[in-house]
């Protein structure tokens, strides 16, 4: 389902996507149409940053246990972009709201072979092999390609990812959707998630979230300092979390995502907070 296109020159068009695990009541400023369960709100990537996709994700039920390929694996599987290049999916999550007891399943409690993962996917015990991390707002996870993972119920988060929709479902709690065991086993790493790839960030302050092969992201309080001005002297996406930002005369509010030619073109609310990201 496509939502209304924002006509501000700063903000990207948004798309609201129904999911069986979505919510019919969304946190402000979002709202779900009557009778619809919205699981994702994502921002259509502009040509200047076509390799990136930013989403909000809202869950009332657990997502499937799934895995994504890396670029080489995507190419080998014939999953290529318009230029014939394989584009896998690495992603990161910033939790913005969580019900009591909400969890994210990321990696395994101990190493698992492909045969063990396949057997566990078939009998449902793969849920028990995953490590389910209790979460709260401010928790951050980086998910490399090949990491077996699942988002639990009662979580709202911002996802920054390579712009790829390649998902291999390994287990789906009995829902009548296709599984992709052969493709999934070919790319899944039966590994423990590296603790260095997850942490809780403080409520205030400017924090580097990710700096990797595909994108760099920061959570920014107020105005950028000189270091960020230098790092983001290039096209970037701006996701306000508190306050309003202005980009070349247009405004971008909480719940929107703005495109800027460089951070110098952005006027940040001194009392606001934003997530900013640029491709590597």
C-alpha positions as a Markdown table, in Angstrom:
| # | Residue | x | y | z |
|---|---|---|---|---|
| 1 | Unk | 0.0 | 0.0 | 0.0 |
| 2 | Unk | 1.4 | 3.4 | -0.9 |
| 3 | Unk | 0.7 | 6.3 | 1.5 |
| 4 | Unk | 0.4 | 10.0 | 0.5 |
| 5 | Unk | 3.5 | 11.4 | -1.1 |
| 6 | Unk | 5.0 | 14.2 | 0.9 |
| 7 | Unk | 5.4 | 17.2 | -1.4 |
| 8 | Unk | 8.1 | 18.9 | 0.6 |
| 9 | Unk | 11.3 | 19.2 | -1.4 |
| 10 | Unk | 13.2 | 17.8 | 1.5 |
| 11 | Unk | 11.3 | 14.6 | 2.4 |
| 12 | Unk | 11.2 | 11.3 | 0.6 |
| 13 | Unk | 8.0 | 9.6 | -0.5 |
| 14 | Unk | 6.8 | 7.0 | 2.0 |
| 15 | Unk | 5.2 | 3.6 | 1.6 |
| 16 | Unk | 3.2 | 1.9 | 4.3 |
| 17 | Unk | 3.3 | -1.9 | 4.0 |
| 18 | Unk | 0.8 | -4.3 | 5.4 |
| 19 | Unk | 2.2 | -7.4 | 7.1 |
| 20 | Unk | 0.6 | -10.3 | 9.0 |
| 21 | Unk | 2.8 | -9.5 | 12.0 |
| 22 | Unk | 2.2 | -5.7 | 11.8 |
| 23 | Unk | 0.2 | -3.4 | 14.1 |
| 24 | Unk | -3.2 | -1.8 | 13.7 |
| 25 | Unk | -2.2 | 0.9 | 16.3 |
| 26 | Unk | 1.1 | 2.6 | 15.5 |
| 27 | Unk | 3.2 | 4.9 | 17.7 |
| 28 | Unk | 2.9 | 8.6 | 17.0 |
| 29 | Unk | 3.2 | 10.2 | 14.5 |
| 30 | Unk | 2.2 | 7.2 | 12.4 |
| 31 | Unk | -1.3 | 5.8 | 12.0 |
| 32 | Unk | -2.7 | 2.7 | 10.4 |
| 33 | Unk | -5.8 | 2.9 | 8.2 |
| 34 | Unk | -8.8 | 1.1 | 9.7 |
| 35 | Unk | -8.6 | -2.6 | 9.4 |
| 36 | Unk | -5.0 | -2.7 | 8.3 |
| 37 | Unk | -1.9 | -4.0 | 10.1 |
| 38 | Unk | 1.0 | -2.0 | 9.1 |
| 39 | Unk | 4.4 | -3.7 | 9.6 |
| 40 | Unk | 6.7 | -1.3 | 7.8 |
| 41 | Unk | 6.9 | 2.3 | 6.8 |
| 42 | Unk | 9.7 | 2.8 | 4.3 |
| 43 | Unk | 11.1 | 5.7 | 2.4 |
| 44 | Unk | 11.6 | 5.4 | -1.4 |
| 45 | Unk | 15.3 | 5.7 | -2.0 |
| 46 | Unk | 16.4 | 8.5 | -4.3 |
| 47 | Unk | 18.7 | 7.9 | -7.2 |
| 48 | Unk | 21.5 | 9.7 | -5.4 |
| 49 | Unk | 21.4 | 7.1 | -2.6 |
| 50 | Unk | 19.8 | 4.2 | -4.3 |
| 51 | Unk | 22.0 | 1.7 | -2.5 |
| 52 | Unk | 20.3 | 2.5 | 0.9 |
| 53 | Unk | 16.9 | 1.9 | 2.3 |
| 54 | Unk | 15.5 | 3.2 | 5.6 |
| 55 | Unk | 12.4 | 1.7 | 7.3 |
| 56 | Unk | 10.4 | 1.9 | 10.4 |
| 57 | Unk | 9.3 | -1.6 | 11.5 |
| 58 | Unk | 6.4 | -2.3 | 13.9 |
| 59 | Unk | 5.6 | -5.8 | 15.2 |
| 60 | Unk | 2.7 | -7.3 | 17.1 |
| 61 | Unk | 3.9 | -10.8 | 16.3 |
| 62 | Unk | 7.3 | -12.3 | 15.6 |
| 63 | Unk | 8.8 | -12.1 | 12.2 |
| 64 | Unk | 10.0 | -15.2 | 10.4 |
| 65 | Unk | 13.4 | -16.6 | 11.3 |
| 66 | Unk | 15.4 | -15.5 | 8.2 |
| 67 | Unk | 18.7 | -14.8 | 6.7 |
| 68 | Unk | 20.1 | -12.6 | 3.9 |
| 69 | Unk | 22.9 | -13.2 | 1.4 |
| 70 | Unk | 26.0 | -11.0 | 0.8 |
| 71 | Unk | 26.7 | -9.4 | -2.5 |
| 72 | Unk | 28.7 | -12.3 | -3.9 |
| 73 | Unk | 26.1 | -14.8 | -2.8 |
| 74 | Unk | 23.3 | -12.7 | -4.3 |
| 75 | Unk | 25.1 | -12.6 | -7.6 |
| 76 | Unk | 25.8 | -16.3 | -7.6 |
| 77 | Unk | 22.1 | -16.9 | -7.0 |
| 78 | Unk | 21.1 | -14.7 | -10.0 |
| 79 | Unk | 19.8 | -12.0 | -7.7 |
| 80 | Unk | 21.2 | -8.9 | -9.4 |
| 81 | Unk | 20.4 | -5.2 | -9.7 |
| 82 | Unk | 19.7 | -3.2 | -12.8 |
| 83 | Unk | 23.5 | -3.0 | -13.5 |
| 84 | Unk | 23.9 | -6.8 | -13.2 |
| 85 | Unk | 25.6 | -6.6 | -9.8 |
| 86 | Unk | 24.7 | -8.7 | -6.9 |
| 87 | Unk | 23.4 | -6.7 | -4.0 |
| 88 | Unk | 23.0 | -8.6 | -0.7 |
| 89 | Unk | 21.6 | -7.2 | 2.5 |
| 90 | Unk | 23.4 | -6.0 | 5.5 |
| 91 | Unk | 21.3 | -4.0 | 8.0 |
| 92 | Unk | 21.2 | -2.5 | 11.4 |
| 93 | Unk | 18.5 | -1.8 | 13.9 |
| 94 | Unk | 17.9 | 1.0 | 16.4 |
| 95 | Unk | 15.1 | 0.1 | 18.8 |
| 96 | Unk | 12.8 | 3.1 | 19.5 |
| 97 | Unk | 10.0 | 1.4 | 21.5 |
| 98 | Unk | 9.6 | -2.0 | 23.1 |
| 99 | Unk | 6.8 | -3.7 | 25.0 |
| 100 | Unk | 7.8 | -5.4 | 28.3 |
| 101 | Unk | 9.5 | -8.7 | 27.5 |
| 102 | Unk | 10.1 | -7.8 | 23.8 |
| 103 | Unk | 13.1 | -9.5 | 22.3 |
| 104 | Unk | 15.2 | -9.7 | 19.1 |
| 105 | Unk | 16.6 | -13.1 | 18.0 |
| 106 | Unk | 20.1 | -12.6 | 16.6 |
| 107 | Unk | 22.7 | -15.4 | 16.0 |
| 108 | Unk | 23.0 | -18.8 | 17.8 |
| 109 | Unk | 23.8 | -19.7 | 21.4 |
| 110 | Unk | 26.6 | -21.9 | 20.0 |
| 111 | Unk | 27.9 | -22.9 | 16.6 |
| 112 | Unk | 25.5 | -24.9 | 14.4 |
| 113 | Unk | 26.2 | -26.8 | 11.2 |
| 114 | Unk | 24.1 | -26.4 | 8.0 |
| 115 | Unk | 22.6 | -29.8 | 8.7 |
| 116 | Unk | 21.7 | -28.8 | 12.3 |
| 117 | Unk | 20.2 | -25.5 | 11.1 |
| 118 | Unk | 18.1 | -27.2 | 8.5 |
| 119 | Unk | 16.8 | -29.9 | 10.9 |
| 120 | Unk | 16.0 | -27.2 | 13.4 |
| 121 | Unk | 14.2 | -25.1 | 10.8 |
| 122 | Unk | 12.1 | -28.1 | 9.8 |
| 123 | Unk | 11.0 | -29.1 | 13.3 |
| 124 | Unk | 10.7 | -25.5 | 14.7 |
| 125 | Unk | 13.5 | -25.9 | 17.3 |
| 126 | Unk | 15.5 | -23.2 | 15.5 |
| 127 | Unk | 13.6 | -20.7 | 17.8 |
| 128 | Unk | 15.4 | -22.3 | 20.7 |
| 129 | Unk | 18.8 | -22.2 | 19.0 |
| 130 | Unk | 18.7 | -18.5 | 18.5 |
| 131 | Unk | 19.7 | -16.1 | 21.2 |
| 132 | Unk | 16.7 | -13.9 | 22.1 |
| 133 | Unk | 18.0 | -10.5 | 23.4 |
| 134 | Unk | 15.6 | -8.5 | 25.7 |
| 135 | Unk | 15.5 | -5.0 | 24.2 |
| 136 | Unk | 14.6 | -1.5 | 25.2 |
| 137 | Unk | 14.7 | 1.9 | 23.4 |
| 138 | Unk | 18.2 | 2.8 | 22.5 |
| 139 | Unk | 19.4 | -0.8 | 21.8 |
| 140 | Unk | 21.4 | -1.1 | 18.6 |
| 141 | Unk | 22.2 | -4.2 | 16.6 |
| 142 | Unk | 24.3 | -4.5 | 13.4 |
| 143 | Unk | 23.3 | -7.6 | 11.4 |
| 144 | Unk | 25.9 | -8.8 | 8.8 |
| 145 | Unk | 24.7 | -10.7 | 5.8 |
| 146 | Unk | 24.5 | -14.4 | 6.7 |
| 147 | Unk | 23.3 | -13.8 | 10.3 |
| 148 | Unk | 20.2 | -15.8 | 11.2 |
| 149 | Unk | 17.8 | -13.5 | 12.9 |
| 150 | Unk | 14.2 | -12.7 | 13.8 |
| 151 | Unk | 12.4 | -9.6 | 15.2 |
| 152 | Unk | 10.2 | -10.5 | 18.1 |
| 153 | Unk | 6.7 | -9.2 | 18.9 |
| 154 | Unk | 6.1 | -5.8 | 20.5 |
| 155 | Unk | 9.1 | -4.0 | 18.9 |
| 156 | Unk | 9.4 | -0.7 | 17.0 |
| 157 | Unk | 12.7 | 0.1 | 15.4 |
| 158 | Unk | 14.5 | 2.0 | 12.6 |
| 159 | Unk | 16.2 | -0.3 | 10.1 |
| 160 | Unk | 19.0 | 1.0 | 7.9 |
| 161 | Unk | 19.9 | -1.5 | 5.2 |
| 162 | Unk | 21.3 | -2.2 | 1.8 |
| 163 | Unk | 18.5 | -1.6 | -0.7 |
| 164 | Unk | 17.7 | -5.2 | -1.3 |
| 165 | Unk | 14.6 | -7.3 | -0.7 |
| 166 | Unk | 16.3 | -10.7 | -0.7 |
| 167 | Unk | 15.0 | -12.6 | 2.3 |
| 168 | Unk | 15.3 | -16.3 | 2.8 |
| 169 | Unk | 12.8 | -17.6 | 5.3 |
| 170 | Unk | 13.9 | -20.5 | 7.4 |
| 171 | Unk | 11.0 | -20.9 | 9.8 |
| 172 | Unk | 7.6 | -19.0 | 9.9 |
| 173 | Unk | 5.7 | -20.3 | 12.9 |
| 174 | Unk | 3.3 | -22.3 | 10.7 |
| 175 | Unk | 2.2 | -19.3 | 8.6 |
| 176 | Unk | 1.3 | -20.3 | 5.1 |
| 177 | Unk | 4.3 | -18.6 | 3.4 |
| 178 | Unk | 7.0 | -20.0 | 1.3 |
| 179 | Unk | 10.2 | -21.1 | 3.0 |
| 180 | Unk | 13.6 | -21.0 | 1.3 |
| 181 | Unk | 15.7 | -23.7 | 3.1 |
| 182 | Unk | 18.0 | -24.5 | 0.2 |
| 183 | Unk | 18.9 | -20.9 | -0.5 |
| 184 | Unk | 19.0 | -20.1 | 3.2 |
| 185 | Unk | 21.3 | -22.9 | 4.1 |
| 186 | Unk | 23.7 | -21.8 | 1.3 |
| 187 | Unk | 24.2 | -18.4 | 3.0 |
| 188 | Unk | 23.4 | -18.9 | 6.7 |
| 189 | Unk | 26.3 | -18.7 | 9.2 |
| 190 | Unk | 25.7 | -20.9 | 12.1 |
| 191 | Unk | 27.5 | -18.5 | 14.4 |
| 192 | Unk | 27.2 | -16.6 | 17.6 |
| 193 | Unk | 26.5 | -12.9 | 17.0 |
| 194 | Unk | 29.6 | -10.8 | 17.7 |
| 195 | Unk | 28.9 | -8.8 | 21.0 |
| 196 | Unk | 30.8 | -5.9 | 19.5 |
| 197 | Unk | 28.0 | -5.5 | 17.0 |
| 198 | Unk | 25.3 | -4.7 | 19.6 |
| 199 | Unk | 25.1 | -2.2 | 22.4 |
| 200 | Unk | 22.9 | 0.2 | 24.2 |
| 201 | Unk | 23.4 | 3.9 | 23.3 |
| 202 | Unk | 22.8 | 6.7 | 25.7 |
| 203 | Unk | 19.6 | 8.8 | 25.6 |
| 204 | Unk | 21.6 | 12.0 | 24.7 |
| 205 | Unk | 24.7 | 12.9 | 22.8 |
| 206 | Unk | 26.1 | 12.3 | 19.4 |
| 207 | Unk | 26.9 | 8.6 | 18.8 |
| 208 | Unk | 28.4 | 6.7 | 15.9 |
| 209 | Unk | 26.0 | 3.8 | 15.1 |
| 210 | Unk | 27.7 | 2.1 | 12.2 |
| 211 | Unk | 30.7 | 2.5 | 10.0 |
| 212 | Unk | 31.0 | -0.3 | 7.5 |
| 213 | Unk | 31.4 | -1.4 | 3.9 |
| 214 | Unk | 27.9 | -0.1 | 2.9 |
| 215 | Unk | 27.0 | 2.8 | 5.1 |
| 216 | Unk | 27.9 | 5.1 | 7.9 |
| 217 | Unk | 25.3 | 6.2 | 10.5 |
| 218 | Unk | 25.2 | 8.5 | 13.5 |
| 219 | Unk | 22.6 | 9.5 | 16.1 |
| 220 | Unk | 22.9 | 13.2 | 16.4 |
| 221 | Unk | 21.8 | 15.6 | 19.1 |
| 222 | Unk | 21.2 | 19.2 | 18.1 |
| 223 | Unk | 23.7 | 20.7 | 15.6 |
| 224 | Unk | 26.6 | 18.7 | 14.1 |
| 225 | Unk | 30.2 | 19.4 | 15.2 |
| 226 | Unk | 33.1 | 19.9 | 12.9 |
| 227 | Unk | 33.9 | 16.2 | 12.6 |
| 228 | Unk | 30.4 | 15.4 | 11.4 |
| 229 | Unk | 30.4 | 18.4 | 9.0 |
| 230 | Unk | 33.5 | 16.9 | 7.4 |
| 231 | Unk | 32.3 | 13.3 | 7.3 |
| 232 | Unk | 28.9 | 14.2 | 5.9 |
| 233 | Unk | 30.0 | 16.5 | 3.1 |
| 234 | Unk | 28.1 | 14.3 | 0.7 |
| 235 | Unk | 24.5 | 13.3 | 0.0 |
| 236 | Unk | 22.9 | 11.9 | 3.1 |
| 237 | Unk | 19.5 | 10.9 | 4.6 |
| 238 | Unk | 18.2 | 12.6 | 7.7 |
| 239 | Unk | 15.6 | 10.9 | 10.0 |
| 240 | Unk | 14.4 | 13.3 | 12.7 |
| 241 | Unk | 13.6 | 11.7 | 16.0 |
| 242 | Unk | 12.8 | 14.9 | 17.9 |
| 243 | Unk | 12.2 | 18.3 | 16.4 |
| 244 | Unk | 12.1 | 19.5 | 12.8 |
| 245 | Unk | 15.0 | 19.8 | 10.3 |
| 246 | Unk | 15.1 | 22.1 | 7.3 |
| 247 | Unk | 16.7 | 21.1 | 4.1 |
| 248 | Unk | 17.1 | 23.7 | 1.4 |
| 249 | Unk | 13.9 | 25.5 | 2.5 |
| 250 | Unk | 11.8 | 22.3 | 3.0 |
| 251 | Unk | 10.9 | 20.8 | 6.3 |
| 252 | Unk | 11.3 | 17.2 | 7.5 |
| 253 | Unk | 9.4 | 16.1 | 10.6 |
| 254 | Unk | 9.5 | 13.1 | 12.9 |
| 255 | Unk | 8.2 | 10.1 | 11.0 |
| 256 | Unk | 9.7 | 11.4 | 7.7 |
| 257 | Unk | 13.1 | 11.0 | 6.1 |
| 258 | Unk | 14.9 | 13.8 | 4.4 |
| 259 | Unk | 17.4 | 13.9 | 1.5 |
| 260 | Unk | 20.2 | 16.5 | 1.6 |
| 261 | Unk | 23.0 | 17.1 | -0.8 |
| 262 | Unk | 25.3 | 17.6 | 2.2 |
| 263 | Unk | 25.0 | 18.2 | 5.9 |
| 264 | Unk | 25.8 | 21.8 | 5.3 |
| 265 | Unk | 22.4 | 22.1 | 3.6 |
| 266 | Unk | 20.6 | 20.9 | 6.8 |
| 267 | Unk | 19.4 | 23.2 | 9.6 |
| 268 | Unk | 19.0 | 21.0 | 12.7 |
| 269 | Unk | 16.8 | 21.9 | 15.6 |
| 270 | Unk | 19.3 | 22.8 | 18.4 |
| 271 | Unk | 17.0 | 20.9 | 20.9 |
| 272 | Unk | 16.3 | 18.1 | 18.4 |
| 273 | Unk | 17.7 | 14.6 | 17.7 |
| 274 | Unk | 18.2 | 12.9 | 14.4 |
| 275 | Unk | 19.7 | 9.8 | 12.8 |
| 276 | Unk | 21.9 | 10.6 | 9.8 |
| 277 | Unk | 23.3 | 8.1 | 7.2 |
| 278 | Unk | 25.3 | 8.1 | 4.1 |
| 279 | Unk | 26.5 | 5.3 | 1.8 |
| 280 | Unk | 30.1 | 4.2 | 2.2 |
